[in-house]
Amino acid sequence: MMLELDLVLPLVTRPAQYTGGEWNSIQKDWDTIPVRMALAYPDAYEIGMSNMGLAILYDLLNRQESVLAERVFAPALDMADQMRQRNLPLFSLESSRPLSDFDIIGFSLNYELTYTNVLQMLDLAGIPLFAIDRDDSHPLIIAGGSCALNPEPMSDFIDVFVLGEGEEVVLELINDFAEWKEGGTNRKDLLRGKLAKIPGIYLPSMYRVEYEADNRFSCIVPETPEVPAAIERRIVSELPPPVTDLIVPYVEVTHDRGAVEIQRGCTRGCRFCQASFIYRPVRERPVKEVIDAVDAIIDRCGYDEISLLSLSTSDYSAITELITALAERYRGAHLNISLPSLRPDAFSVELARMIHGQRKTSLTFAPEAGTERLRRVINKNISQDDLLGAVETALHQGWRNFKLYFMIGLPTESNEDVKGIVDMVRLVRMLRGPDGKKPNVRVNISTFIPKPHTPFQWVGLIERDKLGERQEILKWGIRKTGSQISWHDPDISLLESVMSRGDRRLGQVIYHAWQRGCCFDAWTDRFDFGKWMQSFQECEIDPEEYIRERSPDEPLPWGHVSTGVSSEFLKREYQNAFKGESTPDCRLEHCAGCGLQRWSKSCLDKSEQ
């Protein structure tokens, strides 16, 4: 196979993404390791290599003596064509072994528009796409990630879903698999006898989907007593040790820098934000552990930029202490500290200023909505004065370039709210730095997508005509301010909304779309909405059914999955949104009773007050 690969690589773009052998990659002895797992990221190498979840699992699994973990990414179309022409199966990077040789293939599902890539990778590997067509000779196909918390659209293709944080559950799964492999029984015994007993594991083949007389989703019912009616998301109580032997790619990737996860979870409670709910509770890494990790990454990887990862970096309770320590430790060392996910306030700008040697490229803020009223609806508890104060402070500290992120199509939104975005951008542009120059502003407009497990999971997607009207308001208004503007393709937003709230019937649509050539749908130059619509028609499925508004009492296709955040809390937040009432951050005020109190001592203390 290696000889054939050598002949192919000169014929494709960026061949280094298929060769493996990167600094800090791990290659174990294939013949002596009992369990061999391929970590499959269903997108391009440059995207997947920037994913922290993949790095965590790769490091964790390869620390186990009995496990071998290798990587595979979705090959670009030119490479896929060459592989099919030459009958070359999809292979792992570390050993160039065909995926069909592995015991387990684990897919990371982090974006709905990568679903066809999963089918593409299975097909290139020569593995049957549908789980029902696979037998004991094929690898076990598992999947995790944020999209797995509504597993139904991909349930036809996946044997096992891992719901929630994988650091503990994946090791339990591996241990049970190793025992089963040694015993030599059939796969049904593995699923029913072992894996069904692991909390956080969902086995879709052991559940039956029922529909109402009008063909709407009704419920999901266990077909065997071995599986639970509701599957709870796995949560790790403490963050695992940070990854310090990061693989250093040979080619440029999306985030070409070192990274340390300083905090997991967020309690700000923005009602549109799925991550704010599915990664609760907040768990922080100690300052010393972060500093030690930064030291190790610089020593072992050679990066001159380190990103401190969190859903809300400025909410890390010891952020000032951490930034002060890193700034002093690396003074004069030309190390750039990246602070993603900063709140639009003067405190965040002060954090950025504290980092000596910070390259003042641009600052990114996300007000999300243009009026105070609408920000109360979505529970984005910042004010216009917060944003203007942050920009003004930054201008006086040397920043000139700013990115502002907004959404349109939010619940209760009117044209006046949209005009509020224009007004806010205009006020930002009226500010001046010490040199009298205006800030440079780039405005990114995304369409609100209602996501499962959020207070807005019942809300409908904005109608196409209203969306176009509001985009026109923004296009002309923002350009008059002298700012640049970009927005998302409404067809992509529609498909994402359908897939995020879909049920098991969408598996046929995904399959037919892939057969028509849909692949890399998240890439605008590859997205073909017409082929998707043809697939919906062929399967006699109306996409409008999945983007409509739903009643809070209506059964949901993901209702059998529990994130730990109670349905009662989500309904209460849904009602508060339409009342225009905000809910304070429970880390700053009283416990809001989301259902995860048992995971956090601070939550328990507040709930007792």
C-alpha positions in Angstrom: 0.0 0.0 0.0 2.9 2.4 0.8 4.2 2.1 -2.8 0.8 2.9 -4.2 0.5 5.9 -1.9 3.8 7.2 -3.1 2.5 7.2 -6.6 -0.7 9.1 -5.6 0.8 11.9 -3.4 2.5 13.8 -6.2 -1.0 14.1 -7.9 -2.9 15.8 -5.1 -2.8 19.1 -3.4 -1.1 19.5 0.0 0.2 15.8 0.1 1.8 16.3 3.5 -1.7 16.0 5.1 -1.7 12.3 4.2 1.8 11.3 5.2 1.7 11.3 9.0 5.0 11.3 10.8 4.4 14.8 12.4 6.4 15.8 15.5 4.9 14.2 18.6 2.7 11.8 16.6 2.7 8.3 18.1 3.2 5.0 16.3 2.8 1.8 18.4 3.6 -1.8 17.5 0.5 -2.9 15.7 1.1 -6.6 16.4 1.4 -6.4 20.2 -1.6 -4.0 21.0 -4.9 -5.8 21.8 -7.3 -2.9 20.9 -6.7 -0.6 17.8 -8.8 2.5 17.4 -9.0 5.0 14.6 -9.9 8.5 15.7 -11.8 9.8 12.6 -12.5 13.5 12.2 -15.0 14.0 9.3 -13.5 17.2 7.9 -10.2 18.3 6.3 -6.9 17.8 8.1 -6.5 21.5 8.6 -9.8 21.6 10.5 -9.5 18.4 12.5 -5.9 19.1 13.7 -7.2 22.3 15.4 -9.8 20.3 17.4 -8.9 20.1 21.1 -11.2 17.1 21.7 -9.3 15.0 19.2 -6.0 15.9 20.8 -7.3 15.0 24.3 -8.5 11.5 23.1 -5.4 10.8 21.1 -3.2 11.6 24.1 -5.5 9.8 26.6 -5.8 6.6 24.6 -2.2 6.3 23.6 -1.2 6.5 27.3 -3.0 3.2 27.7 -0.6 0.2 27.2 -3.4 -1.9 25.7 -4.7 0.6 23.2 -3.4 2.0 19.9 -5.0 5.2 18.6 -4.3 6.6 15.2 -5.9 9.5 13.2 -7.7 9.8 10.0 -9.4 12.8 8.3 -11.7 13.3 5.4 -9.5 13.3 2.3 -9.9 16.2 -0.1 -11.9 15.4 -3.3 -8.8 15.1 -5.5 -7.4 12.5 -3.1 -10.7 10.7 -2.8 -10.9 10.5 -6.6 -7.4 9.0 -6.8 -8.2 6.5 -4.1 -11.2 5.3 -5.9 -9.4 5.1 -9.3 -6.7 3.0 -7.8 -8.8 1.0 -5.3 -6.8 2.4 -2.5 -8.7 2.2 0.9 -8.9 5.0 3.4 -6.0 4.7 5.8 -4.7 6.0 9.1 -1.9 8.6 9.2 0.3 6.8 11.7 0.7 3.4 10.1 -1.1 3.8 6.8 -3.3 0.8 7.8 -6.7 0.5 6.1 -9.5 1.6 8.4 -11.1 -1.8 7.9 -8.2 -3.3 9.9 -9.1 -1.4 13.1 -11.3 -2.7 15.9 -13.1 0.6 16.5 -13.5 3.7 14.4 -14.6 6.8 16.5 -16.1 9.8 14.7 -16.2 13.3 16.2 -19.5 14.9 15.3 -19.1 18.6 16.0 -21.0 20.2 13.1 -24.1 18.9 11.4 -22.8 19.7 7.9 -20.1 17.1 8.2 -22.6 14.2 8.2 -22.1 13.3 4.5 -18.3 13.3 5.2 -18.9 10.4 7.6 -20.5 8.4 4.8 -17.7 9.3 2.4 -15.1 8.1 4.8 -16.9 4.8 5.5 -17.3 4.2 1.8 -13.7 4.9 1.0 -12.7 2.5 3.8 -14.9 -0.2 2.2 -17.1 -0.4 5.3 -20.9 -0.8 4.9 -22.5 2.6 5.5 -25.6 1.3 7.4 -25.1 -0.3 10.8 -27.6 -3.0 10.0 -25.4 -4.2 7.1 -22.3 -4.6 9.2 -21.2 -7.9 10.9 -18.5 -9.1 13.3 -15.9 -8.7 10.6 -16.3 -4.9 10.5 -15.0 -2.3 12.9 -17.3 -1.1 15.6 -18.4 2.4 14.5 -18.8 4.9 17.4 -19.5 8.6 17.5 -19.3 11.4 20.1 -19.2 15.2 20.1 -21.7 17.9 20.6 -23.9 16.8 17.7 -24.2 13.3 19.3 -26.6 14.9 21.9 -29.2 14.6 19.1 -28.0 11.3 17.7 -31.1 10.5 15.7 -30.2 11.9 12.2 -27.0 9.7 12.2 -28.4 6.7 14.0 -28.7 4.6 10.9 -24.9 4.7 10.4 -23.5 4.5 14.0 -23.3 1.5 16.2 -22.6 3.3 19.5 -23.0 6.9 20.5 -20.9 8.3 23.4 -22.9 11.1 24.9 -21.1 13.8 26.8 -17.5 14.1 27.9 -15.5 11.1 26.7 -12.4 11.0 28.9 -13.9 8.4 31.3 -16.5 6.6 29.2 -14.3 5.9 26.3 -11.9 4.0 28.6 -14.8 2.0 30.0 -15.9 1.2 26.4 -12.4 0.1 25.4 -12.0 -2.2 28.5 -15.3 -3.9 27.8 -14.4 -4.2 24.1 -11.1 -5.8 25.0 -12.8 -8.4 27.2 -15.4 -9.2 24.5 -12.7 -9.5 21.8 -10.8 -12.0 23.9 -13.9 -14.0 24.5 -14.9 -14.3 20.9 -18.7 -13.9 21.1 -20.8 -12.1 18.5 -21.3 -8.3 18.4 -24.9 -8.5 19.8 -23.4 -9.9 23.0 -20.9 -6.9 23.1 -23.7 -4.4 22.7 -26.4 -5.9 24.8 -24.2 -7.7 27.4 -21.5 -5.1 28.0 -21.8 -1.7 26.4 -25.5 -1.2 27.2 -24.5 -1.2 30.9 -22.2 1.8 30.6 -23.7 5.2 31.5 -23.6 7.6 28.7 -23.8 5.0 26.0 -26.6 5.1 23.4 -27.2 2.0 21.2 -29.7 3.2 18.5 -30.3 -0.3 17.2 -32.0 -1.2 20.5 -34.6 1.5 20.3 -37.7 1.8 18.3 -39.0 5.2 16.9 -42.7 5.8 16.9 -44.7 8.4 14.9 -48.1 10.0 15.3 -50.9 9.5 12.7 -49.9 12.8 11.1 -46.4 11.3 10.7 -44.9 13.6 13.3 -42.4 12.2 15.8 -43.9 10.6 18.8 -41.4 8.8 21.0 -38.3 6.6 21.2 -38.9 3.3 23.0 -36.3 0.7 24.3 -36.8 -2.6 22.6 -34.9 -4.5 25.3 -34.8 -4.1 29.1 -31.0 -3.9 29.0 -31.1 -0.3 27.8 -32.4 2.7 29.7 -35.4 4.8 28.5 -33.3 8.0 29.1 -29.5 8.3 28.5 -27.6 10.7 30.7 -24.7 12.7 29.4 -21.4 11.7 31.0 -19.6 14.5 32.9 -16.1 14.4 34.3 -15.9 15.9 37.8 -12.3 17.2 37.2 -10.5 18.2 34.1 -8.0 15.6 33.0 -4.3 16.6 32.8 -3.7 19.0 29.8 -2.2 17.7 26.6 1.3 19.0 26.4 2.7 16.8 23.6 0.6 18.3 20.9 1.1 17.0 17.4 2.9 19.7 15.3 1.5 19.6 11.7 3.8 19.9 8.7 1.2 22.0 6.9 -0.7 25.1 8.0 -3.9 24.4 9.9 -6.8 26.6 11.0 -5.4 27.3 14.5 -1.7 26.8 14.2 -0.7 27.4 17.8 -0.5 25.6 21.2 -3.6 25.5 23.4 -4.5 24.8 27.0 -8.0 24.3 28.2 -8.2 26.5 31.3 -11.9 26.0 32.0 -14.8 23.9 30.8 -18.4 25.0 30.9 -20.1 28.3 31.1 -22.9 29.6 33.4 -23.7 32.9 31.6 -26.7 31.2 30.2 -27.1 32.8 26.8 -30.4 31.2 25.7 -29.3 30.6 22.1 -25.9 29.0 23.0 -25.9 25.3 23.0 -22.4 25.1 24.4 -23.5 27.1 27.5 -25.9 24.3 28.4 -24.2 21.0 27.2 -20.8 21.7 28.8 -22.0 22.7 32.3 -21.0 22.7 35.1 -18.0 25.0 35.2 -14.7 23.3 36.1 -11.5 25.3 36.3 -7.9 24.2 35.9 -5.5 25.4 38.7 -3.3 28.3 37.7 -0.1 26.3 38.3 -1.3 23.5 36.1 -1.9 25.9 33.3 1.5 27.6 33.7 3.2 24.2 33.8 1.3 23.1 30.6 2.3 26.3 28.8 6.0 25.7 29.7 5.8 22.1 28.5 4.1 23.0 25.2 6.7 25.6 24.4 9.5 23.2 25.3 8.0 20.2 23.4 6.2 21.8 20.5 8.1 25.1 19.8 5.0 27.2 19.4 5.3 31.0 19.9 1.6 31.4 20.5 -0.5 29.8 23.2 -4.3 30.0 23.3 -6.0 29.8 26.7 -9.2 28.0 25.8 -12.6 28.5 27.5 -16.2 29.3 26.4 -15.7 32.6 28.3 -12.0 33.2 29.1 -12.5 36.3 31.1 -14.8 34.4 33.5 -12.0 32.2 34.6 -11.8 33.2 38.3 -8.0 33.5 38.4 -7.6 35.0 35.0 -5.8 38.2 36.3 -3.4 36.1 38.3 -2.8 33.7 35.4 -2.2 36.5 32.8 0.1 38.4 35.2 2.2 35.3 35.9 2.5 34.3 32.2 3.3 37.9 31.2 6.1 38.1 33.7 7.4 34.6 33.0 7.7 35.2 29.3 8.6 38.9 29.2 10.9 39.4 26.2 10.4 35.9 24.9 8.2 36.9 22.0 5.4 34.6 23.2 1.9 35.6 22.1 -1.0 34.7 24.5 -4.3 34.3 22.7 -7.5 35.0 24.7 -10.5 33.7 22.7 -14.1 34.3 23.9 -13.6 37.6 25.7 -16.7 39.5 26.8 -17.1 42.9 25.3 -16.1 45.0 28.3 -13.2 47.1 29.5 -12.0 44.3 31.8 -11.4 42.0 28.8 -9.4 44.7 27.1 -7.3 45.2 30.2 -6.5 41.5 30.2 -5.3 41.8 26.6 -3.2 44.8 27.6 -1.5 42.9 30.4 0.1 40.5 28.0 3.5 42.0 27.2 4.4 41.7 23.6 0.7 41.1 22.5 0.5 41.6 18.8 -2.3 44.1 18.4 -4.0 42.5 15.3 -7.7 42.7 16.2 -10.1 42.2 19.0 -13.3 40.2 18.6 -16.5 41.0 20.5 -19.9 39.4 20.2 -22.8 41.7 21.3 -25.1 39.3 19.3 -28.1 41.7 19.3 -28.5 45.3 18.5 -30.9 46.5 21.3 -31.0 46.1 25.0 -34.4 44.6 24.8 -33.4 41.8 22.5 -30.3 41.1 24.6 -32.5 40.6 27.6 -34.5 38.1 25.6 -31.5 36.1 24.7 -29.9 36.6 28.2 -26.8 38.3 26.8 -26.2 40.5 29.8 -24.0 43.2 28.3 -24.9 46.8 27.5 -24.2 49.1 24.6 -22.0 51.1 27.0 -20.0 48.0 27.8 -19.1 47.5 24.2 -18.4 51.2 23.5 -16.3 51.4 26.6 -14.3 48.3 25.6 -13.6 49.6 22.1 -12.6 53.1 23.4 -10.2 51.5 25.9 -8.7 49.3 23.3 -8.2 52.2 20.9 -6.2 54.1 23.6 -4.1 51.0 24.1 -3.2 50.6 20.4 -5.8 48.4 18.9 -7.3 49.6 15.6 -9.1 46.5 14.2 -12.3 45.1 15.6 -14.6 42.2 14.6 -18.2 42.4 15.8 -20.5 39.3 15.7 -24.3 39.6 15.6 -27.2 37.3 14.9 -30.4 37.9 13.1 -33.6 35.8 13.3 -33.6 35.7 17.1 -36.9 35.2 18.9 -39.1 38.3 19.1 -36.8 40.2 16.8 -38.2 43.1 14.8 -36.7 45.3 12.1 -36.1 47.9 14.8 -33.8 45.4 16.6 -31.9 44.9 13.3 -31.5 48.6 12.8 -30.1 48.7 16.3 -27.1 46.7 15.0 -26.5 49.4 12.4 -26.8 52.1 15.2 -24.3 50.2 17.4 -21.8 49.9 14.6 -22.2 53.6 13.8 -21.4 54.5 17.4 -18.3 52.3 17.4 -17.1 54.0 14.2 -17.6 57.4 15.8 -15.0 56.6 18.5 -11.4 57.9 18.0 -8.0 56.8 19.1 -5.3 59.1 20.5 -4.2 59.8 16.9 -7.8 60.8 16.0 -8.2 57.8 13.7 -11.4 55.7 13.5 -11.5 52.0 14.3 -11.6 49.5 11.5 -14.7 47.3 11.9 -15.7 44.0 10.3 -19.2 42.9 11.1 -20.2 39.2 10.8 -23.9 38.4 10.7 -25.0 34.8 11.3 -28.6 33.4 11.3 -29.9 32.2 14.6 -30.2 28.4 14.5 -32.5 26.8 17.2 -30.4 24.1 18.9 -31.4 21.1 21.0 -31.0 21.2 24.8 -31.4 25.0 24.9 -34.3 27.2 26.0 -34.8 28.1 22.3 -35.1 24.5 21.1 -38.8 25.0 20.5 -38.4 28.2 18.4 -38.7 28.1 14.6 -36.2 29.3 12.1 -36.8 32.7 10.7 -38.8 32.7 7.4 -36.8 33.2 4.2 -38.5 36.5 3.2 -38.0 38.1 6.6 -34.4 37.0 6.6 -33.8 38.6 3.2 -35.5 41.8 4.4 -33.2 42.1 7.4 -30.1 41.3 5.5 -30.9 44.2 3.2 -31.3 46.5 6.2 -27.9 45.5 7.4 -26.2 45.5 4.0 -27.0 49.1 3.3 -26.8 50.4 6.9 -23.5 48.8 7.8 -21.8 49.9 4.5 -22.9 53.5 5.2 -20.9 53.4 8.4 -17.8 52.5 6.4 -17.5 49.0 7.9 -17.2 45.7 6.1 -20.0 43.1 6.5 -20.4 39.4 5.8 -23.2 36.9 6.5 -24.0 33.2 6.3 -25.7 31.6 3.3 -29.4 31.2 4.3 -29.5 27.8 2.5 -26.7 26.5 4.8 -28.5 27.9 7.8 -31.7 26.0 6.8 -30.0 22.7 6.4 -28.1 23.1 9.7 -31.4 23.8 11.4 -33.0 20.8 9.9 -30.1 18.5 10.8 -29.8 19.9 14.4 -33.4 19.2 15.3 -34.0 16.2 13.0 -35.2 12.7 13.7 -34.1 9.3 12.5 -35.9 9.6 9.1 -33.2 12.1 8.1 -30.7 9.2 7.7 -32.2 8.4 4.3 -31.9 12.0 3.2 -28.3 12.2 4.3 -27.6 8.9 2.4 -29.3 10.1 -0.8 -27.6 13.5 -0.6 -24.2 11.7 -0.3 -25.1 9.5 -3.3 -25.7 12.7 -5.3 -22.2 13.9 -4.5 -22.8 16.0 -1.4 -19.7 16.1 0.6 -17.8 18.9 2.5 -21.1 20.6 2.8 -19.7 23.0 5.4 -17.4 24.5 2.6 -19.3 27.1 0.7 -17.7 26.2 -2.6 -18.9 22.6 -2.2 -22.4 23.2 -0.8 -25.1 22.2 -3.3 -28.5 23.0 -1.8 -30.3 21.8 -5.0 -29.0 18.2 -4.4 -30.2 18.3 -0.8 -33.7 19.5 -1.9 -33.8 16.7 -4.4 -32.9 14.2 -1.7 -35.7 15.5 0.6 -38.2 15.2 -2.2 -37.0 11.6 -3.1 -37.4 10.6 0.5 -40.8 12.4 0.7 -39.7 14.5 3.7 -40.5 18.1 4.0 -37.6 20.1 5.6 -40.1 22.7 6.8 -41.4 20.2 9.3 -38.0 20.4 11.1 -37.6 24.2 11.2 -41.1 25.1 12.4 -41.9 26.4 15.9 -42.8 23.7 18.4 -44.9 23.6 21.5 -42.9 23.2 24.8 -45.1 20.1 25.4 -44.4 18.5 22.1 -42.1 15.3 22.2 -38.7 16.0 20.8 -36.4 13.5 18.9 -33.6 14.2 21.4 -35.9 13.9 24.4 -34.4 10.6 25.4 -31.0 12.3 25.9 -30.5 14.1 29.2 -27.7 16.7 29.5 -28.3 17.1 33.2 -30.0 20.4 32.7 -33.6 19.8 33.5 -36.4 20.3 31.0 -38.2 22.4 33.6 -35.4 24.8 33.8 -35.2 25.1 29.9 -39.0 25.8 29.8 -38.7 28.4 32.5 -35.9 30.1 30.6 -38.0 29.9 27.4 -40.8 31.7 29.2 -38.5 34.3 30.8 -37.2 35.1 27.3 -40.6 36.0 26.0 -41.2 38.1 29.2 -38.0 39.9 28.5 -36.5 38.8 31.8 -32.8 38.0 32.2 -31.4 35.3 34.4 -28.2 36.3 36.2 -25.0 34.2 36.1 -25.3 31.7 39.0 -21.5 32.0 39.7 -22.1 35.7 40.5 -25.6 35.5 42.2 -28.0 32.8 43.4 -28.3 29.3 42.0 -30.8 29.3 39.1 -31.6 25.6 39.7 -30.6 24.2 36.3 -30.4 20.7 37.6 -26.6 20.3 37.8 -26.2 21.4 41.4 -25.0 18.0 42.4 -21.8 18.5 40.3 -20.7 21.7 41.9 -20.1 22.5 45.6 -20.6 26.2 44.9 -23.9 25.4 43.3 -25.0 23.4 46.3 -24.0 26.1 48.7 -26.0 28.7 46.7 -29.0 26.5 46.3 -29.2 26.2 50.1 -29.2 29.9 50.6 
